[in-house]
């Protein structure tokens, strides 16, 4: 591929980040508890709330007031949506998770260093077949359990989930994840690390993971998955996991034109270093702008 062709393949990624930066700067940042409630206005709502939803949200707001929890409307909606607007489940989770640091992380030194390892990062512009879910990429072979902190891996993932759950529409749609096992070996995991990761994938923050696509798996992986990894998941969640034997099967799950959004690690064209650097710069800029208001 020529240099010109390579640069053209990156353009959708560039435009995507610029667009999202403008959108976040026009309104207050929703990455912290000090954001505007404008995202809950009818004009910006993904859908009109049903009676069940309104009742759940009203009760949660009242409960937060009584408990003196300063949860924003968007935070309340996110928990309610994750638990399908079942009040008791959403209330219990909100009370338990309200002070979870994974919900209020900033792009600071340790997290920034973790991102620069290019283990987990978003794929700007890529959508699933139904064009609803954005996609997160996980290059599992870059995480070494002997030298890397699994907690930072979880923080890396949940930070992205938070960033992809800033609006009602995003909360309703959820996200998808590609787990790339190219060059992955038994040195890259322990049962403890894997259990922590899969629990976080399902429950750590209220972001619905609707699809998990495992690609480039070694031949022996399906057996390990059945006897170990699958047991770390809720039965309903395991139905969302797909082990793809060939890369061509991605077209079954991803929107048309998906190839131009996939990284070089998967044999395509997008520079993962550029994705990560742009994401870090964008988030730092937004967080600094928010703190100066």
MOPE-V412349 format. One record per pair of residues at least 12 apart in sequence whose C-alpha atoms are under 8 Angstrom apart, sorted by the first residue. I is the first residue (numbers start at 1). GAP is how many residues later the second one is. D is the distance in Angstrom with one decimal. If there is no record, write none. Layout:
i=I gap=GAP d=D
i=I gap=GAP d=D
This chain:
i=6 gap=263 d=6.7
i=6 gap=264 d=7.8
i=9 gap=251 d=6.1
i=9 gap=252 d=7.9
i=9 gap=260 d=6.8
i=9 gap=261 d=6.6
i=10 gap=250 d=8.0
i=10 gap=251 d=8.0
i=10 gap=260 d=5.9
i=10 gap=261 d=7.6
i=12 gap=112 d=7.8
i=12 gap=113 d=6.6
i=12 gap=249 d=7.9
i=13 gap=110 d=7.9
i=13 gap=111 d=5.3
i=13 gap=112 d=6.2
i=13 gap=248 d=7.5
i=13 gap=262 d=7.5
i=16 gap=108 d=6.2
i=16 gap=109 d=6.2
i=17 gap=107 d=7.3
i=17 gap=261 d=7.5
i=17 gap=262 d=7.6
i=17 gap=265 d=7.4
i=21 gap=261 d=6.7
i=21 gap=265 d=7.4
i=24 gap=262 d=7.3
i=25 gap=261 d=7.1
i=25 gap=264 d=8.0
i=28 gap=262 d=6.8
i=29 gap=257 d=7.0
i=29 gap=258 d=7.5
i=29 gap=261 d=6.0
i=30 gap=44 d=7.8
i=30 gap=136 d=6.0
i=31 gap=73 d=7.0
i=31 gap=131 d=7.2
i=31 gap=132 d=7.0
i=31 gap=135 d=7.2
i=31 gap=256 d=7.9
i=32 gap=72 d=6.0
i=33 gap=37 d=7.8
i=33 gap=38 d=6.7
i=33 gap=39 d=6.0
i=33 gap=42 d=7.9
i=33 gap=71 d=8.0
i=34 gap=38 d=7.6
i=35 gap=37 d=7.6
i=37 gap=35 d=7.2
i=37 gap=36 d=6.3
i=37 gap=37 d=7.1
i=39 gap=35 d=7.2
i=39 gap=128 d=6.5
i=39 gap=129 d=7.5
i=40 gap=33 d=7.0
i=40 gap=34 d=6.8
i=40 gap=128 d=7.6
i=45 gap=122 d=7.9
i=45 gap=123 d=6.0
i=45 gap=124 d=7.1
i=46 gap=121 d=7.9
i=46 gap=122 d=5.5
i=46 gap=123 d=4.5
i=47 gap=122 d=7.6
i=52 gap=33 d=7.0
i=53 gap=27 d=7.9
i=53 gap=32 d=5.6
i=56 gap=24 d=7.1
i=56 gap=29 d=5.8
i=56 gap=30 d=6.8
i=56 gap=31 d=5.2
i=57 gap=19 d=7.0
i=57 gap=20 d=6.7
i=57 gap=23 d=6.9
i=57 gap=28 d=7.7
i=57 gap=30 d=8.0
i=59 gap=28 d=7.4
i=60 gap=16 d=6.9
i=60 gap=27 d=7.2
i=60 gap=30 d=7.9
i=60 gap=31 d=6.3
i=61 gap=12 d=7.7
i=61 gap=15 d=7.2
i=63 gap=28 d=7.9
i=71 gap=27 d=7.8
i=74 gap=92 d=7.7
i=74 gap=93 d=7.4
i=74 gap=94 d=7.6
i=76 gap=18 d=7.7
i=77 gap=91 d=7.4
i=78 gap=87 d=7.5
i=78 gap=90 d=7.4
i=78 gap=93 d=6.0
i=78 gap=128 d=6.3
i=78 gap=129 d=7.6
i=79 gap=14 d=7.3
i=79 gap=15 d=6.5
i=79 gap=127 d=5.7
i=81 gap=90 d=6.6
i=81 gap=91 d=6.5
i=82 gap=89 d=7.4
i=82 gap=90 d=7.8
i=82 gap=124 d=5.5
i=82 gap=125 d=6.4
i=82 gap=126 d=6.2
i=97 gap=108 d=7.9
i=102 gap=53 d=6.3
i=102 gap=56 d=6.4
i=102 gap=57 d=7.0
i=102 gap=102 d=7.6
i=102 gap=103 d=7.1
i=103 gap=55 d=7.8
i=103 gap=56 d=7.6
i=103 gap=59 d=6.9
i=103 gap=102 d=6.7
i=105 gap=50 d=8.0
i=105 gap=54 d=6.6
i=106 gap=178 d=8.0
i=106 gap=181 d=7.3
i=107 gap=173 d=7.0
i=107 gap=176 d=6.7
i=107 gap=177 d=6.0
i=107 gap=180 d=7.9
i=111 gap=41 d=7.0
i=111 gap=44 d=7.4
i=111 gap=45 d=6.7
i=112 gap=168 d=7.0
i=114 gap=38 d=6.7
i=114 gap=39 d=7.4
i=114 gap=42 d=6.8
i=115 gap=41 d=6.6
i=115 gap=161 d=6.7
i=115 gap=165 d=7.9
i=116 gap=157 d=7.7
i=116 gap=160 d=6.7
i=116 gap=161 d=7.6
i=117 gap=25 d=7.3
i=118 gap=21 d=7.5
i=118 gap=24 d=7.4
i=118 gap=154 d=7.1
i=118 gap=155 d=7.2
i=118 gap=158 d=7.0
i=119 gap=18 d=8.0
i=119 gap=19 d=5.7
i=119 gap=20 d=5.1
i=119 gap=21 d=6.6
i=119 gap=22 d=8.0
i=119 gap=23 d=5.5
i=119 gap=24 d=6.5
i=119 gap=34 d=7.9
i=120 gap=16 d=7.1
i=120 gap=17 d=5.5
i=120 gap=18 d=4.4
i=120 gap=19 d=6.4
i=120 gap=33 d=7.8
i=120 gap=36 d=6.7
i=120 gap=37 d=6.4
i=121 gap=15 d=5.8
i=121 gap=16 d=5.5
i=121 gap=17 d=6.8
i=121 gap=36 d=7.7
i=121 gap=39 d=7.2
i=121 gap=154 d=7.8
i=121 gap=155 d=6.6
i=122 gap=13 d=6.2
i=122 gap=14 d=4.3
i=122 gap=15 d=5.9
i=122 gap=38 d=7.0
i=122 gap=153 d=7.8
i=123 gap=12 d=5.8
i=123 gap=13 d=5.8
i=123 gap=14 d=6.6
i=123 gap=138 d=6.5
i=123 gap=139 d=7.0
i=123 gap=152 d=7.5
i=124 gap=137 d=7.1
i=124 gap=151 d=7.8
i=125 gap=136 d=6.7
i=126 gap=128 d=7.8
i=126 gap=129 d=7.4
i=126 gap=132 d=6.2
i=126 gap=135 d=5.8
i=126 gap=136 d=8.0
i=127 gap=127 d=6.1
i=127 gap=128 d=5.6
i=127 gap=131 d=7.6
i=128 gap=48 d=7.3
i=128 gap=125 d=5.8
i=128 gap=126 d=4.1
i=128 gap=127 d=5.1
i=129 gap=122 d=7.8
i=129 gap=123 d=7.1
i=129 gap=124 d=5.1
i=129 gap=125 d=4.3
i=129 gap=126 d=4.1
i=129 gap=127 d=7.3
i=130 gap=124 d=7.9
i=130 gap=125 d=6.9
i=131 gap=123 d=8.0
i=131 gap=124 d=6.2
i=132 gap=41 d=5.8
i=132 gap=42 d=7.9
i=133 gap=37 d=7.8
i=133 gap=40 d=5.8
i=133 gap=41 d=5.8
i=133 gap=42 d=4.7
i=133 gap=43 d=5.9
i=133 gap=77 d=7.9
i=134 gap=30 d=7.6
i=134 gap=40 d=7.8
i=134 gap=41 d=5.3
i=134 gap=42 d=6.1
i=135 gap=40 d=6.0
i=135 gap=41 d=4.7
i=135 gap=42 d=5.4
i=135 gap=43 d=7.1
i=136 gap=24 d=7.9
i=136 gap=39 d=7.5
i=136 gap=40 d=6.2
i=136 gap=41 d=4.6
i=136 gap=42 d=6.2
i=137 gap=40 d=5.8
i=137 gap=41 d=4.9
i=137 gap=42 d=6.2
i=137 gap=43 d=7.5
i=138 gap=39 d=7.3
i=138 gap=40 d=6.1
i=138 gap=41 d=4.8
i=138 gap=42 d=6.0
i=139 gap=40 d=6.3
i=139 gap=41 d=5.0
i=139 gap=42 d=6.7
i=139 gap=43 d=7.7
i=139 gap=126 d=7.9
i=140 gap=39 d=6.8
i=140 gap=40 d=6.1
i=140 gap=41 d=5.8
i=140 gap=42 d=7.9
i=140 gap=44 d=6.3
i=140 gap=48 d=7.2
i=141 gap=40 d=6.5
i=141 gap=41 d=6.9
i=141 gap=42 d=5.8
i=141 gap=43 d=4.4
i=141 gap=44 d=7.1
i=141 gap=47 d=6.0
i=142 gap=46 d=7.7
i=143 gap=45 d=6.0
i=143 gap=46 d=7.9
i=144 gap=43 d=6.9
i=144 gap=44 d=4.8
i=144 gap=45 d=7.0
i=145 gap=42 d=7.4
i=145 gap=43 d=5.8
i=145 gap=44 d=5.7
i=145 gap=45 d=6.9
i=145 gap=48 d=7.2
i=150 gap=43 d=6.2
i=150 gap=46 d=7.8
i=150 gap=47 d=7.6
i=153 gap=44 d=7.9
i=154 gap=43 d=6.3
i=154 gap=46 d=6.6
i=157 gap=44 d=8.0
i=158 gap=42 d=7.9
i=158 gap=46 d=7.3
i=158 gap=47 d=6.6
i=161 gap=14 d=7.7
i=161 gap=44 d=7.6
i=161 gap=46 d=6.2
i=162 gap=43 d=7.6
i=162 gap=45 d=7.4
i=165 gap=42 d=6.6
i=171 gap=36 d=6.6
i=171 gap=37 d=7.2
i=172 gap=36 d=7.9
i=173 gap=35 d=7.5
i=174 gap=33 d=6.0
i=174 gap=34 d=4.5
i=174 gap=35 d=5.6
i=174 gap=36 d=6.1
i=175 gap=32 d=7.4
i=175 gap=33 d=6.3
i=175 gap=34 d=5.0
i=175 gap=35 d=5.9
i=175 gap=36 d=7.2
i=176 gap=33 d=5.6
i=176 gap=34 d=5.7
i=176 gap=35 d=4.7
i=176 gap=36 d=5.9
i=176 gap=37 d=7.9
i=177 gap=32 d=7.5
i=177 gap=34 d=6.3
i=177 gap=35 d=4.8
i=177 gap=36 d=6.2
i=178 gap=34 d=5.9
i=178 gap=35 d=4.7
i=178 gap=36 d=5.9
i=178 gap=37 d=7.2
i=179 gap=33 d=7.1
i=179 gap=34 d=6.0
i=179 gap=35 d=4.7
i=179 gap=36 d=6.2
i=180 gap=34 d=6.0
i=180 gap=35 d=5.0
i=180 gap=36 d=6.0
i=180 gap=37 d=7.4
i=180 gap=86 d=7.6
i=181 gap=33 d=7.2
i=181 gap=34 d=6.1
i=181 gap=35 d=5.2
i=181 gap=36 d=5.0
i=181 gap=37 d=7.4
i=182 gap=33 d=7.6
i=182 gap=34 d=5.0
i=182 gap=35 d=6.5
i=182 gap=36 d=7.8
i=184 gap=33 d=7.9
i=184 gap=34 d=7.9
i=191 gap=37 d=7.9
i=194 gap=35 d=7.4
i=195 gap=34 d=7.6
i=195 gap=37 d=5.9
i=198 gap=31 d=8.0
i=198 gap=34 d=6.4
i=198 gap=35 d=6.7
i=199 gap=33 d=7.1
i=199 gap=34 d=7.1
i=202 gap=31 d=7.7
i=202 gap=35 d=7.5
i=210 gap=30 d=6.3
i=211 gap=29 d=5.0
i=211 gap=30 d=6.2
i=211 gap=31 d=7.8
i=212 gap=28 d=6.0
i=212 gap=29 d=4.7
i=212 gap=30 d=6.2
i=213 gap=28 d=6.1
i=213 gap=29 d=5.0
i=213 gap=30 d=6.1
i=213 gap=31 d=6.9
i=214 gap=27 d=7.4
i=214 gap=28 d=6.1
i=214 gap=29 d=4.7
i=214 gap=30 d=6.0
i=215 gap=28 d=6.3
i=215 gap=29 d=5.4
i=215 gap=30 d=7.0
i=215 gap=31 d=7.5
i=215 gap=32 d=6.9
i=216 gap=28 d=7.6
i=216 gap=29 d=7.3
i=216 gap=30 d=7.6
i=216 gap=31 d=7.7
i=217 gap=26 d=7.7
i=217 gap=28 d=7.6
i=222 gap=21 d=7.8
